[in-house]
């Protein structure tokens, strides 16, 4: 996409918000280390992955989006950051003119936060947006971390690919005039013992579906498997809030990013008479290993990752979707039960199911029936920009 034009600075109180240029991207990437310096539960991302994520020439999101990065400065000290972007695939799919912000991090200062958010609002308005939503990082499809501002559950570490946050972020958003767009929920479930009734129910369900079969994803034929997963994903999630269809390059990139941590027994495809019907992916909670390397693979980070990977004892149900024509048959129950059983085989004592839309009552009730409970809430915010 074309490069954004805006380069002017935005002054707020004693801070200046300016676009990131040149070596400033390294400071943009490193800012969270400052924000979370006193938070032992924060998990530093891999710096090498962050560089690829924000590089307009390397990450496929940039092929259908315009993006600008901003930082707030107090003298020579960075005190906040934000990305503003227009996702053209979102606008095309939803027939909308919405701008987005993401990767928001800030010191506990309403003036600095307001300056960052107003800069993002101004930028998306100049690019035709009538409203702004966020944080998205970059979209509901991306592998960086989940959308939303964490509202509760600060005493628990983030699961793999889920966002963390500071308790004051909610106040910063709302003091800047932002209101709720949607809440996203994270459920926790223990996997100490698979309920006997679930195992019996799954056997009955499998017998009742003509032509039903499942198999693990074949990582040795990942290119072909990715095509099936893309077909299922773009059908299964089409009606979800915030959905944007995955491009071929995006799902290939996602598969490439995740293949190092995927456990094949946790990745299942379902078929009915040979037609792809559903997909589920549970990930070992790689954050349990990642927290030990402080964002760097060299010189010893990779060895630490391999060592601590063996000690992972939690998981996250990352995705579970069914094509509309195959819903209501009980395949979701089969998927959840298989994840339960695999967790026990791998020694995973519990895990997170996330993220779940607050109004997805069918999935919420299903989770609660097997003992899961909400333990974290993330909020996506929105605001009118005044654009036309």
VENDA-V328798 format. One record per residue. N is the residue number from 1. RES is the residue in one small letter. PHI is phi in degrees with one decimal (none if undefined). PSI is psi in whole degrees, 0 to 359 (999 if undefined). Layout:
BEGIN
{{N RES PHI PSI} {N RES PHI PSI}}
END
This chain:
BEGIN
{{1 x none 163} {2 x -67.5 153} {3 x -75.2 141} {4 x -64.1 150} {5 x -90.1 332} {6 x -65.3 132} {7 x -136.0 357} {8 x -71.4 157} {9 x -92.1 154} {10 x -121.9 119} {11 x -94.6 137} {12 x -144.8 125} {13 x 45.1 241} {14 x -104.6 18} {15 x -116.3 153} {16 x -121.4 130} {17 x -103.0 125} {18 x -139.4 152} {19 x -62.5 150} {20 x -82.3 130} {21 x -135.6 146} {22 x 54.8 235} {23 x -71.2 352} {24 x -60.0 337} {25 x -63.2 326} {26 x -62.9 321} {27 x -70.1 324} {28 x -59.0 314} {29 x -67.3 322} {30 x -83.7 347} {31 x -54.8 319} {32 x -56.2 331} {33 x -60.9 328} {34 x -75.9 315} {35 x -64.3 323} {36 x -105.8 21} {37 x -56.7 328} {38 x -104.9 16} {39 x -112.1 103} {40 x -70.4 348} {41 x -90.2 344} {42 x -65.2 141} {43 x -112.2 111} {44 x -63.0 132} {45 x -74.7 163} {46 x -70.3 125} {47 x -61.4 323} {48 x -63.2 322} {49 x -68.2 321} {50 x -64.1 320} {51 x -59.9 317} {52 x -66.9 321} {53 x -60.3 317} {54 x -91.3 357} {55 x -83.1 117} {56 x -62.7 339} {57 x -92.7 353} {58 x -118.5 329} {59 x -96.9 131} {60 x -65.2 341} {61 x -56.9 324} {62 x -69.6 347} {63 x -71.9 339} {64 x -130.3 27} {65 x -146.9 152} {66 x -105.6 132} {67 x -134.9 140} {68 x -133.8 142} {69 x -110.4 139} {70 x -131.0 149} {71 x -129.9 148} {72 x -99.5 136} {73 x -124.7 141} {74 x -116.6 99} {75 x 63.8 236} {76 x -96.2 5} {77 x -100.6 123} {78 x -73.1 135} {79 x -127.1 1} {80 x -176.5 162} {81 x -149.4 160} {82 x -162.8 150} {83 x -113.6 139} {84 x -117.6 138} {85 x -156.6 156} {86 x -113.2 119} {87 x -97.5 101} {88 x -66.0 330} {89 x -68.1 325} {90 x -63.3 312} {91 x -61.8 319} {92 x -66.4 318} {93 x -72.0 321} {94 x -96.6 355} {95 x 59.8 43} {96 x -125.2 172} {97 x -132.0 74} {98 x -111.9 135} {99 x -99.9 166} {100 x -136.1 154} {101 x -126.8 158} {102 x -161.8 178} {103 x 53.2 36} {104 x -75.0 126} {105 x -142.3 142} {106 x -160.7 149} {107 x -68.2 168} {108 x -80.4 77} {109 x -146.6 108} {110 x -58.2 327} {111 x -66.4 318} {112 x -66.4 315} {113 x -60.9 316} {114 x -62.3 320} {115 x -63.3 318} {116 x -64.4 313} {117 x -67.6 319} {118 x -65.5 326} {119 x -64.6 316} {120 x -64.0 318} {121 x -59.6 314} {122 x -62.6 319} {123 x -66.0 313} {124 x -70.0 327} {125 x -62.8 317} {126 x -64.9 340} {127 x -99.5 18} {128 x 95.5 6} {129 x -82.7 139} {130 x -92.7 341} {131 x -148.3 169} {132 x -135.6 142} {133 x -131.5 153} {134 x 166.3 182} {135 x -78.5 137} {136 x -116.3 146} {137 x -137.3 62} {138 x -91.0 328} {139 x -142.6 184} {140 x -68.7 351} {141 x -95.0 347} {142 x -87.4 161} {143 x -99.7 7} {144 x -71.7 288} {145 x -163.2 166} {146 x -65.9 160} {147 x -67.7 165} {148 x 97.9 161} {149 x -98.7 128} {150 x -66.9 127} {151 x -100.9 333} {152 x -154.0 177} {153 x 77.2 27} {154 x -70.1 347} {155 x -88.5 4} {156 x -120.1 139} {157 x -68.9 153} {158 x -70.0 140} {159 x -75.2 167} {160 x -54.0 131} {161 x 65.9 19} {162 x -109.9 151} {163 x -78.9 153} {164 x -110.5 196} {165 x 172.2 173} {166 x -101.6 145} {167 x -58.5 335} {168 x -83.0 355} {169 x -63.0 323} {170 x -58.9 314} {171 x -65.1 322} {172 x -61.3 318} {173 x -64.3 310} {174 x -72.9 330} {175 x -71.6 342} {176 x -92.6 9} {177 x 90.4 15} {178 x -90.8 142} {179 x -118.9 167} {180 x -66.3 132} {181 x -101.2 314} {182 x -164.3 144} {183 x -102.9 139} {184 x -116.0 135} {185 x -112.3 145} {186 x -114.6 125} {187 x -99.3 147} {188 x -112.7 141} {189 x -143.6 135} {190 x -86.4 146} {191 x -121.5 32} {192 x -64.1 326} {193 x -153.6 127} {194 x -74.5 123} {195 x -55.9 134} {196 x -59.4 323} {197 x -65.4 330} {198 x -67.5 315} {199 x -60.2 318} {200 x -66.2 321} {201 x -64.0 319} {202 x -63.1 318} {203 x -60.4 318} {204 x -65.4 317} {205 x -63.2 315} {206 x -61.8 322} {207 x -70.4 333} {208 x -84.6 346} {209 x -99.4 111} {210 x -64.0 132} {211 x 73.1 17} {212 x -83.3 139} {213 x -155.2 157} {214 x -133.4 159} {215 x -157.2 155} {216 x -68.7 154} {217 x -64.4 136} {218 x -91.5 102} {219 x -67.3 341} {220 x -77.8 345} {221 x -124.2 48} {222 x -62.5 326} {223 x -59.6 315} {224 x -69.8 322} {225 x -65.7 322} {226 x -60.8 323} {227 x -62.3 318} {228 x -65.4 317} {229 x -65.1 320} {230 x -62.1 318} {231 x -60.1 314} {232 x -67.4 313} {233 x -58.8 310} {234 x -69.3 342} {235 x -89.8 314} {236 x -69.8 325} {237 x -101.0 5} {238 x -56.6 323} {239 x -91.0 1} {240 x -73.2 146} {241 x -57.4 134} {242 x 78.2 3} {243 x -65.4 141} {244 x -135.3 129} {245 x -58.5 137} {246 x -73.3 135} {247 x -82.6 165} {248 x -59.8 317} {249 x -67.6 325} {250 x -66.5 316} {251 x -72.9 329} {252 x -65.2 319} {253 x -64.5 316} {254 x -61.7 316} {255 x -62.5 320} {256 x -65.2 322} {257 x -70.8 327} {258 x -94.0 344} {259 x -62.2 335} {260 x -68.2 332} {261 x -109.1 357} {262 x -71.4 133} {263 x -102.3 113} {264 x -53.4 327} {265 x -67.5 341} {266 x -92.4 355} {267 x -114.4 109} {268 x -123.5 140} {269 x -109.7 138} {270 x -112.1 144} {271 x -132.5 150} {272 x -128.3 114} {273 x 52.0 40} {274 x 84.6 351} {275 x -88.2 130} {276 x -58.9 123} {277 x -111.9 329} {278 x -166.1 166} {279 x -146.7 141} {280 x -139.6 145} {281 x -139.2 120} {282 x -109.5 135} {283 x -110.6 133} {284 x -55.9 142} {285 x -74.3 84} {286 x -64.5 343} {287 x -60.4 334} {288 x -64.4 332} {289 x -92.0 321} {290 x -62.1 329} {291 x -64.6 344} {292 x -89.3 355} {293 x -109.8 354} {294 x 54.7 36} {295 x 85.8 358} {296 x -123.6 133} {297 x -85.4 336} {298 x -115.4 146} {299 x -85.7 340} {300 x -120.3 2} {301 x -60.1 318} {302 x -64.2 320} {303 x -63.4 320} {304 x -63.8 318} {305 x -59.2 315} {306 x -65.5 323} {307 x -68.0 308} {308 x -75.0 342} {309 x -59.2 326} {310 x -69.7 345} {311 x -99.5 2} {312 x -63.4 130} {313 x -130.1 17} {314 x -131.7 167} {315 x -146.4 170} {316 x -137.1 125} {317 x -73.0 107} {318 x -87.6 323} {319 x -153.2 141} {320 x -153.7 113} {321 x -144.5 148} {322 x -128.5 142} {323 x -60.0 145} {324 x -53.2 322} {325 x -71.5 348} {326 x -112.6 14} {327 x -82.0 157} {328 x 82.4 4} {329 x -94.1 348} {330 x 98.6 8} {331 x -64.5 327} {332 x -63.5 323} {333 x -64.4 320} {334 x -60.5 313} {335 x -59.1 312} {336 x -62.6 318} {337 x -67.0 319} {338 x -61.8 320} {339 x -62.7 318} {340 x -54.2 308} {341 x -65.8 320} {342 x -65.3 320} {343 x -57.5 316} {344 x -64.3 319} {345 x -61.6 323} {346 x -89.0 357} {347 x 77.7 22} {348 x -86.7 119} {349 x -86.9 350} {350 x -178.1 175} {351 x -172.1 173} {352 x -104.7 141} {353 x -112.2 112} {354 x -161.5 162} {355 x -95.5 153} {356 x -115.7 130} {357 x -62.2 140} {358 x -60.3 332} {359 x -99.7 12} {360 x -86.2 72} {361 x -66.9 329} {362 x -62.9 313} {363 x -70.5 322} {364 x -62.4 314} {365 x -65.7 322} {366 x -62.3 317} {367 x -64.8 318} {368 x -68.4 332} {369 x -66.2 333} {370 x -100.7 16} {371 x 95.7 5} {372 x -76.9 154} {373 x -144.5 151} {374 x -70.4 127} {375 x -126.8 355} {376 x -148.5 147} {377 x -129.5 133} {378 x -117.1 138} {379 x -118.0 128} {380 x -93.1 133} {381 x -105.9 161} {382 x -145.0 161} {383 x -161.2 143} {384 x -70.3 143} {385 x -98.6 348} {386 x 83.3 6} {387 x -74.3 164} {388 x -116.1 999}}
END
